[in-house]
């Protein structure tokens, strides 16, 4: 018998009565918002009492591909894409376009999936542009961000026909110069740009403030806007709209309700005073996900409904036609769709203080705990129904005392060789991974319908030396 895990999870054990309660969920996975789940949508406890994702036994995946191992659930990722896309079609009367913020995890497979679901891609480097293009994304749906784009990157974006989200005066003037230099080419098209503006709305996860000037390295400050618009009215650039972003891992809906009212003022000013004909606004991303049981983010549809209502009200009140509405989710698309499997090694007990359980990865494959003090949930995939009988701290293998993945977590009795699975590792894990201590980066697989496919090869020790150069005078 296969038992579907509760959603939202109230217990991570395979309860004997769970199958009846969750049979409904099994037939309605598409109605569950992936960002509100601790585990991917297809996660179940199989008849061996093992964790299974996408029809694949996690222990068998580790045996086949090794560990640490990122395991991406294709159903969860496609469901999140579809929920964003369909919610805008339902709740917003104007045109809309969802863009995947690929900084969360930029790789060919993820970009190919989101593109196949009709999403565009938000990129922040030439490398991410290349990845998106090679994955099949349409250049017209690639939006290039960043606060210090190089001349080479800007030229590559122009050659690729991407939309460039301009962040500052230096970039604006550089693009205008590049456009004028190319204006005599027969095939020349004025560079398509948007402006990133600081909206005066800022969120710190559970706190929300409004102020005229936010201390941020991104975007034009509000007091610069008139001068920027005046410059654009005389430039060789095709500015199609404005962009703003208010934060990350946000659970509140009110700031997203308010952002439309802030942006419509600039949108109207551009047309009325400077003759700029905008057609798009991009309200960024920021919707949070459930990392631990106490997290309670809004669903994807709730977020889209709120954003749509706020923008609609603001533009209707201003007497303006609805713009094309863009958003850029990253974490809420891919974060909850992936888990990381590790193999447990030794343990150390400090009497009356703490017991450490070590794993074969750590801060090199998940730098978020040591960087942001991020919290995670985990299970022993070998014995999902076992009682939670001990409190331990999961320690990484790196030569850093702060390399602690999870502090004071309740788990069953653990043994060397057990498989520990950490939830919610799709966003900012592989994308921020490093080779610290010369550890090769892990492999990643995608699972669906009982089949698994490698999407990122595991690095080898030899891969670590690929870019090293040893001058002749140092050779022995």
VEXDREN-2710 file (C-alpha; in Angstrom, 1 decimal):
% VEXDREN-2710
k/r/px/py/pz
1/UNK/0.0/0.0/0.0
2/UNK/1.2/3.6/-0.7
3/UNK/0.4/6.2/1.9
4/UNK/0.3/9.8/0.7
5/UNK/1.8/12.3/3.2
6/UNK/-0.5/14.9/4.8
7/UNK/-0.7/18.3/3.3
8/UNK/-0.1/20.5/5.1
9/UNK/2.0/18.0/7.0
10/UNK/1.0/17.6/10.6
11/UNK/3.3/14.6/11.1
12/UNK/6.2/13.3/9.1
13/UNK/5.5/9.7/10.2
14/UNK/3.5/7.3/8.1
15/UNK/0.4/7.2/10.3
16/UNK/-1.8/4.1/9.9
17/UNK/-4.9/6.1/9.1
18/UNK/-3.3/8.5/6.7
19/UNK/-4.3/6.7/3.6
20/UNK/-8.0/7.5/3.9
21/UNK/-7.5/11.1/4.8
22/UNK/-5.1/11.6/1.9
23/UNK/-6.7/9.7/-0.9
24/UNK/-8.5/13.0/-1.7
25/UNK/-5.2/14.8/-2.0
26/UNK/-3.9/12.1/-4.4
27/UNK/-6.6/13.0/-6.9
28/UNK/-6.3/16.7/-6.6
29/UNK/-2.6/17.5/-6.5
30/UNK/-3.1/20.2/-9.1
31/UNK/-5.2/22.1/-6.5
32/UNK/-2.5/22.1/-3.9
33/UNK/-0.2/25.2/-4.0
34/UNK/3.4/23.8/-4.1
35/UNK/4.8/26.7/-2.1
36/UNK/2.6/25.8/0.9
37/UNK/3.9/22.2/1.1
38/UNK/6.9/20.9/3.0
39/UNK/7.5/18.2/0.5
40/UNK/7.0/17.9/-3.3
41/UNK/3.4/17.1/-4.3
42/UNK/4.2/13.5/-5.3
43/UNK/5.9/12.6/-2.0
44/UNK/4.6/9.3/-0.5
45/UNK/5.6/6.7/2.0
46/UNK/5.9/3.4/0.1
47/UNK/5.3/-0.1/1.2
48/UNK/9.0/-0.4/2.3
49/UNK/8.4/2.6/4.7
50/UNK/10.8/4.6/2.4
51/UNK/10.2/8.1/1.2
52/UNK/9.2/8.1/-2.5
53/UNK/9.1/11.1/-4.8
54/UNK/7.8/11.1/-8.4
55/UNK/7.3/7.4/-8.1
56/UNK/11.0/6.8/-7.3
57/UNK/12.3/5.4/-4.0
58/UNK/14.7/7.9/-2.6
59/UNK/17.0/5.2/-1.3
60/UNK/17.2/3.6/-4.7
61/UNK/18.0/7.0/-6.3
62/UNK/20.9/7.5/-3.8
63/UNK/22.2/4.0/-4.6
64/UNK/22.1/4.8/-8.4
65/UNK/23.3/8.4/-8.4
66/UNK/25.2/8.8/-5.1
67/UNK/24.9/11.5/-2.5
68/UNK/24.5/14.3/-1.8
69/UNK/21.8/14.3/-4.4
70/UNK/19.3/17.0/-5.4
71/UNK/15.9/15.4/-6.4
72/UNK/13.6/17.6/-8.4
73/UNK/9.9/16.6/-8.8
74/UNK/8.7/17.5/-12.3
75/UNK/5.0/17.4/-11.3
76/UNK/5.5/20.0/-8.6
77/UNK/7.4/22.3/-10.8
78/UNK/4.9/22.1/-13.6
79/UNK/2.0/22.5/-11.2
80/UNK/3.5/25.7/-9.8
81/UNK/4.1/27.1/-13.3
82/UNK/0.5/26.3/-14.3
83/UNK/-1.0/27.8/-11.1
84/UNK/0.8/31.1/-11.7
85/UNK/-0.2/31.2/-15.4
86/UNK/-3.8/30.1/-14.9
87/UNK/-4.4/32.4/-11.9
88/UNK/-3.4/35.5/-13.9
89/UNK/-5.8/34.3/-16.7
90/UNK/-8.5/34.0/-14.1
91/UNK/-8.0/37.1/-12.0
92/UNK/-6.4/39.8/-14.4
93/UNK/-8.4/41.2/-17.3
94/UNK/-5.4/42.5/-19.1
95/UNK/-2.4/40.7/-20.7
96/UNK/0.0/39.0/-18.3
97/UNK/3.3/37.2/-18.4
98/UNK/5.0/35.1/-15.7
99/UNK/8.8/35.1/-15.7
100/UNK/10.9/32.6/-13.8
101/UNK/13.5/34.3/-11.7
102/UNK/16.2/31.8/-12.7
103/UNK/18.7/33.0/-10.2
104/UNK/16.9/30.6/-7.9
105/UNK/18.2/27.7/-10.0
106/UNK/19.5/28.2/-13.5
107/UNK/20.1/25.0/-15.3
108/UNK/19.0/23.7/-18.7
109/UNK/16.3/21.3/-17.4
110/UNK/14.6/23.8/-15.1
111/UNK/14.6/26.5/-17.8
112/UNK/13.3/24.1/-20.4
113/UNK/10.4/23.1/-18.2
114/UNK/9.3/26.6/-17.3
115/UNK/9.6/27.7/-20.9
116/UNK/7.4/24.7/-22.0
117/UNK/4.8/25.9/-19.6
118/UNK/4.7/29.3/-21.3
119/UNK/6.8/31.2/-18.8
120/UNK/9.5/33.7/-19.7
121/UNK/12.8/33.9/-17.8
122/UNK/14.3/36.6/-15.6
123/UNK/18.1/36.5/-15.9
124/UNK/21.0/38.4/-14.2
125/UNK/24.1/37.5/-16.2
126/UNK/25.3/36.5/-19.6
127/UNK/25.6/33.0/-18.3
128/UNK/21.9/32.9/-17.3
129/UNK/21.0/34.4/-20.7
130/UNK/22.9/31.6/-22.5
131/UNK/21.3/28.9/-20.3
132/UNK/17.8/30.3/-21.0
133/UNK/18.5/30.4/-24.8
134/UNK/20.0/26.9/-24.9
135/UNK/17.0/25.6/-23.0
136/UNK/14.7/26.9/-25.7
137/UNK/13.4/30.2/-24.2
138/UNK/12.2/32.8/-26.6
139/UNK/14.5/35.9/-26.5
140/UNK/11.4/38.1/-26.4
141/UNK/10.5/36.5/-23.0
142/UNK/14.0/36.9/-21.5
143/UNK/14.4/39.9/-19.2
144/UNK/17.9/40.9/-18.1
145/UNK/18.4/42.3/-14.6
146/UNK/21.4/43.3/-12.6
147/UNK/23.0/46.4/-11.0
148/UNK/26.4/46.3/-12.7
149/UNK/26.0/44.7/-16.2
150/UNK/29.2/44.8/-18.1
151/UNK/29.6/46.2/-21.7
152/UNK/30.1/42.6/-22.8
153/UNK/26.9/41.4/-21.1
154/UNK/24.9/44.4/-22.4
155/UNK/26.1/43.7/-26.0
156/UNK/25.3/40.0/-25.7
157/UNK/21.8/40.9/-24.4
158/UNK/21.2/43.3/-27.3
159/UNK/22.5/40.7/-29.8
160/UNK/20.1/38.2/-28.3
161/UNK/17.1/40.6/-28.5
162/UNK/16.5/40.3/-24.7
163/UNK/14.6/43.0/-22.8
164/UNK/17.1/44.9/-20.5
165/UNK/15.8/46.1/-17.1
166/UNK/17.9/49.2/-16.6
167/UNK/19.1/49.7/-13.0
168/UNK/21.1/53.0/-12.9
169/UNK/22.3/56.1/-14.7
170/UNK/25.6/54.5/-15.8
171/UNK/23.8/51.6/-17.5
172/UNK/21.2/53.9/-19.0
173/UNK/23.7/56.1/-20.7
174/UNK/25.9/53.2/-21.8
175/UNK/22.9/51.6/-23.5
176/UNK/21.9/54.9/-25.2
177/UNK/25.5/55.2/-26.5
178/UNK/25.5/51.6/-27.8
179/UNK/22.1/52.2/-29.5
180/UNK/23.4/55.4/-31.2
181/UNK/26.5/53.5/-32.4
182/UNK/24.3/50.9/-34.0
183/UNK/21.5/53.1/-35.3
184/UNK/22.8/53.1/-38.9
185/UNK/22.7/49.3/-39.2
186/UNK/19.9/48.3/-41.5
187/UNK/18.5/45.7/-39.1
188/UNK/18.7/48.0/-36.1
189/UNK/15.9/48.0/-33.6
190/UNK/15.9/50.4/-30.6
191/UNK/16.9/48.4/-27.5
192/UNK/13.9/47.3/-25.6
193/UNK/14.2/48.3/-21.9
194/UNK/12.4/48.6/-18.7
195/UNK/13.3/50.8/-15.7
196/UNK/13.9/49.4/-12.2
197/UNK/12.6/51.8/-9.7
198/UNK/12.8/51.7/-5.9
199/UNK/9.1/51.6/-4.9
200/UNK/9.3/52.8/-1.3
201/UNK/7.9/49.5/0.0
202/UNK/10.1/47.1/1.8
203/UNK/9.5/43.7/3.4
204/UNK/11.6/41.8/5.9
205/UNK/9.8/38.5/5.7
206/UNK/7.1/39.3/8.3
207/UNK/7.5/43.1/8.5
208/UNK/6.3/45.7/6.1
209/UNK/7.2/49.3/5.9
210/UNK/6.7/52.2/3.5
211/UNK/9.1/55.1/3.0
212/UNK/10.1/57.4/0.3
213/UNK/13.6/56.2/0.0
214/UNK/14.8/52.7/0.6
215/UNK/18.5/51.9/1.2
216/UNK/19.1/49.4/-1.6
217/UNK/21.8/48.9/-4.2
218/UNK/19.1/48.3/-6.8
219/UNK/17.1/50.7/-8.9
220/UNK/16.5/54.4/-9.4
221/UNK/15.6/56.3/-6.3
222/UNK/12.2/58.1/-6.5
223/UNK/13.8/61.6/-6.6
224/UNK/15.7/60.6/-9.8
225/UNK/12.6/59.6/-11.8
226/UNK/11.8/62.9/-13.5
227/UNK/15.3/63.3/-14.7
228/UNK/15.4/59.7/-16.0
229/UNK/12.1/60.2/-17.9
230/UNK/13.4/63.4/-19.4
231/UNK/16.6/61.6/-20.6
232/UNK/14.5/58.8/-22.1
233/UNK/12.3/61.2/-24.0
234/UNK/15.4/62.3/-25.9
235/UNK/17.2/58.9/-26.2
236/UNK/17.4/56.1/-28.8
237/UNK/15.9/53.6/-26.4
238/UNK/12.5/52.0/-26.5
239/UNK/11.3/52.0/-22.8
240/UNK/8.3/49.8/-22.5
241/UNK/7.6/50.1/-18.8
242/UNK/8.7/50.0/-15.2
243/UNK/9.8/47.3/-12.7
244/UNK/9.8/47.2/-8.9
245/UNK/10.6/44.4/-6.4
246/UNK/9.8/44.6/-2.7
247/UNK/11.5/41.7/-1.0
248/UNK/11.8/37.9/-0.7
249/UNK/10.2/35.1/1.3
250/UNK/7.2/37.3/1.9
251/UNK/4.0/36.0/3.7
252/UNK/2.1/39.3/3.7
253/UNK/-0.4/40.2/0.9
254/UNK/-0.9/43.8/1.8
255/UNK/2.4/45.2/0.3
256/UNK/1.6/43.4/-3.0
257/UNK/-1.8/45.0/-2.9
258/UNK/-0.2/48.4/-2.5
259/UNK/2.5/48.2/-5.1
260/UNK/0.1/48.9/-8.0
261/UNK/-0.9/52.2/-6.5
262/UNK/2.8/53.3/-6.2
263/UNK/3.7/52.2/-9.7
264/UNK/0.7/53.8/-11.5
265/UNK/1.9/57.3/-10.4
266/UNK/5.2/56.9/-12.3
267/UNK/3.4/55.2/-15.2
268/UNK/1.0/58.1/-15.6
269/UNK/3.8/60.7/-15.1
270/UNK/5.8/59.1/-17.9
271/UNK/3.0/59.5/-20.4
272/UNK/1.4/62.8/-19.3
273/UNK/4.6/64.9/-19.0
274/UNK/7.3/63.1/-21.0
275/UNK/5.5/61.5/-23.8
276/UNK/6.7/58.0/-22.9
277/UNK/4.3/55.3/-24.0
278/UNK/4.7/52.5/-21.5
279/UNK/2.8/49.2/-21.9
280/UNK/4.1/46.9/-19.2
281/UNK/4.7/46.9/-15.4
282/UNK/6.6/44.2/-13.6
283/UNK/5.9/43.9/-9.9
284/UNK/8.7/41.4/-9.2
285/UNK/8.3/38.3/-7.1
286/UNK/8.8/37.6/-3.4
287/UNK/6.1/35.1/-2.4
288/UNK/7.4/32.8/0.3
289/UNK/7.4/29.0/0.7
290/UNK/7.0/26.7/3.6
291/UNK/10.4/25.6/5.0
292/UNK/9.2/24.4/8.4
293/UNK/5.8/23.5/9.9
294/UNK/5.2/27.0/11.4
295/UNK/5.6/28.8/8.0
296/UNK/2.2/29.8/6.5
297/UNK/2.6/31.5/3.2
298/UNK/-0.3/32.5/1.0
299/UNK/-1.1/30.2/-2.0
300/UNK/0.1/31.1/-5.5
301/UNK/-3.5/31.9/-6.5
302/UNK/-4.1/34.1/-3.4
303/UNK/-0.9/36.1/-4.3
304/UNK/-1.9/36.5/-7.9
305/UNK/-5.4/37.5/-7.0
306/UNK/-4.1/40.2/-4.7
307/UNK/-1.6/41.6/-7.1
308/UNK/-4.2/41.6/-9.9
309/UNK/-6.7/43.4/-7.8
310/UNK/-4.2/46.0/-6.6
311/UNK/-3.0/46.8/-10.2
312/UNK/-6.5/46.8/-11.6
313/UNK/-7.8/49.2/-9.0
314/UNK/-4.9/51.6/-9.3
315/UNK/-5.1/51.8/-13.1
316/UNK/-8.9/52.0/-13.3
317/UNK/-8.9/54.8/-10.7
318/UNK/-6.2/56.6/-12.7
319/UNK/-8.3/56.3/-15.9
320/UNK/-5.6/54.3/-17.6
321/UNK/-5.9/51.1/-19.7
322/UNK/-4.6/48.0/-17.9
323/UNK/-0.9/47.4/-18.7
324/UNK/0.6/44.0/-19.5
325/UNK/1.3/42.7/-16.0
326/UNK/4.6/40.8/-15.4
327/UNK/5.8/39.1/-12.2
328/UNK/9.0/37.2/-11.4
329/UNK/8.6/34.3/-9.0
330/UNK/11.6/32.2/-8.3
331/UNK/11.6/30.5/-4.9
332/UNK/7.8/29.9/-4.9
333/UNK/8.2/28.1/-8.3
334/UNK/11.1/25.8/-7.6
335/UNK/11.9/25.9/-3.9
336/UNK/9.5/23.3/-2.6
337/UNK/9.8/21.1/-5.7
338/UNK/13.2/19.7/-4.7
339/UNK/14.8/17.9/-1.8
340/UNK/18.4/17.0/-1.1
341/UNK/19.4/13.5/0.0
342/UNK/22.5/12.9/2.1
343/UNK/24.2/9.9/3.6
344/UNK/24.7/10.0/7.4
345/UNK/28.2/9.3/8.7
346/UNK/29.3/9.5/12.4
347/UNK/27.9/11.1/15.5
348/UNK/29.3/13.0/18.5
349/UNK/27.5/13.4/21.8
350/UNK/28.5/16.3/24.1
351/UNK/27.0/15.2/27.4
352/UNK/24.1/17.4/28.6
353/UNK/24.5/19.7/25.6
354/UNK/24.1/18.3/22.1
355/UNK/24.4/15.3/19.8
356/UNK/25.8/15.9/16.4
357/UNK/24.9/13.7/13.4
358/UNK/27.2/14.3/10.4
359/UNK/26.3/14.1/6.7
360/UNK/28.3/13.9/3.5
361/UNK/27.5/17.5/2.4
362/UNK/26.8/20.8/4.1
363/UNK/27.5/24.4/3.4
364/UNK/28.9/23.8/-0.1
365/UNK/25.6/22.4/-1.4
366/UNK/23.4/24.5/0.9
367/UNK/24.9/27.7/2.0
368/UNK/21.7/29.2/3.3
369/UNK/21.9/28.1/6.9
370/UNK/25.4/29.5/7.5
371/UNK/24.6/32.6/5.4
372/UNK/21.0/33.5/6.4
373/UNK/20.5/31.3/9.5
374/UNK/17.8/29.6/7.4
375/UNK/15.7/26.8/8.9
376/UNK/14.9/23.4/7.3
377/UNK/13.0/20.3/8.0
378/UNK/14.3/16.8/7.3
379/UNK/13.4/13.1/7.7
380/UNK/15.2/9.7/7.7
381/UNK/14.0/8.3/4.3
382/UNK/14.8/4.7/5.3
383/UNK/12.2/4.6/8.2
384/UNK/9.5/7.1/7.6
385/UNK/7.2/5.5/10.1
386/UNK/9.7/5.3/13.0
387/UNK/9.1/7.2/16.2
388/UNK/10.8/10.5/16.6
389/UNK/13.0/9.5/19.5
390/UNK/16.0/11.8/19.6
391/UNK/16.9/15.4/19.2
392/UNK/20.1/15.9/17.2
393/UNK/22.0/18.6/15.3
394/UNK/22.8/17.9/11.6
395/UNK/26.4/18.9/11.0
396/UNK/28.0/19.3/7.6
397/UNK/31.4/17.9/6.8
398/UNK/33.2/21.2/6.1
399/UNK/36.0/22.7/8.1
400/UNK/33.8/25.4/9.6
401/UNK/32.3/25.2/13.1
402/UNK/29.3/27.1/11.6
403/UNK/28.6/24.4/9.0
404/UNK/25.4/23.3/10.7
405/UNK/22.5/22.4/8.4
406/UNK/19.8/21.9/11.0
407/UNK/20.0/22.6/14.7
408/UNK/18.1/20.5/17.3
409/UNK/15.8/18.5/15.0
410/UNK/13.7/15.5/16.2
411/UNK/14.5/12.3/14.3
412/UNK/14.3/8.6/14.7
413/UNK/17.4/6.7/15.9
414/UNK/20.0/7.2/13.2
415/UNK/22.6/4.9/11.9
416/UNK/25.7/5.4/9.7
417/UNK/24.6/4.9/6.1
418/UNK/21.0/6.1/6.7
419/UNK/19.6/8.6/4.1
420/UNK/18.7/12.0/5.4
421/UNK/16.4/14.0/3.2
422/UNK/16.1/17.8/3.6
423/UNK/13.1/19.5/2.2
424/UNK/12.7/22.8/0.3
425/UNK/16.1/22.9/-1.4
426/UNK/15.2/23.9/-4.9
427/UNK/15.9/27.6/-4.5
428/UNK/19.3/29.1/-3.9
429/UNK/20.9/25.7/-3.1
430/UNK/22.6/24.5/-6.3
431/UNK/22.7/28.0/-7.6
432/UNK/24.7/29.2/-4.7
433/UNK/26.7/26.0/-4.3
434/UNK/30.5/26.1/-4.1
435/UNK/33.6/23.9/-4.1
436/UNK/34.6/24.9/-0.6
437/UNK/37.2/22.5/0.8
438/UNK/37.5/21.2/-2.8
439/UNK/34.3/19.2/-2.6
440/UNK/32.8/18.4/-6.0
441/UNK/29.2/19.8/-6.6
442/UNK/26.5/17.1/-6.2
443/UNK/24.4/15.6/-9.0
444/UNK/20.8/16.5/-9.6
445/UNK/18.0/14.3/-11.0
446/UNK/14.4/14.9/-12.1
447/UNK/11.8/12.4/-11.3
448/UNK/8.3/11.8/-12.7
449/UNK/6.1/8.7/-13.2
450/UNK/8.6/6.3/-11.6
451/UNK/11.4/7.4/-14.0
452/UNK/14.5/9.4/-13.1
453/UNK/16.8/11.4/-15.3
454/UNK/20.1/13.1/-14.6
455/UNK/19.9/16.9/-15.2
456/UNK/23.3/17.9/-13.7
457/UNK/26.2/15.5/-13.5
458/UNK/28.1/15.1/-10.3
459/UNK/31.5/16.8/-10.5
460/UNK/34.6/14.7/-10.1
461/UNK/37.8/15.4/-8.4
462/UNK/39.4/16.0/-11.8
463/UNK/36.7/18.6/-12.6
464/UNK/38.0/20.6/-9.6
465/UNK/41.3/21.1/-11.5
466/UNK/39.8/22.1/-14.9
467/UNK/40.5/25.8/-14.5
468/UNK/43.7/25.6/-12.5
469/UNK/46.9/26.6/-14.2
470/UNK/50.4/25.6/-12.9
471/UNK/53.1/27.9/-14.2
472/UNK/56.1/26.1/-15.7
473/UNK/58.5/27.5/-13.0
474/UNK/56.4/25.7/-10.3
475/UNK/56.4/22.3/-12.0
476/UNK/58.6/19.6/-10.5
END
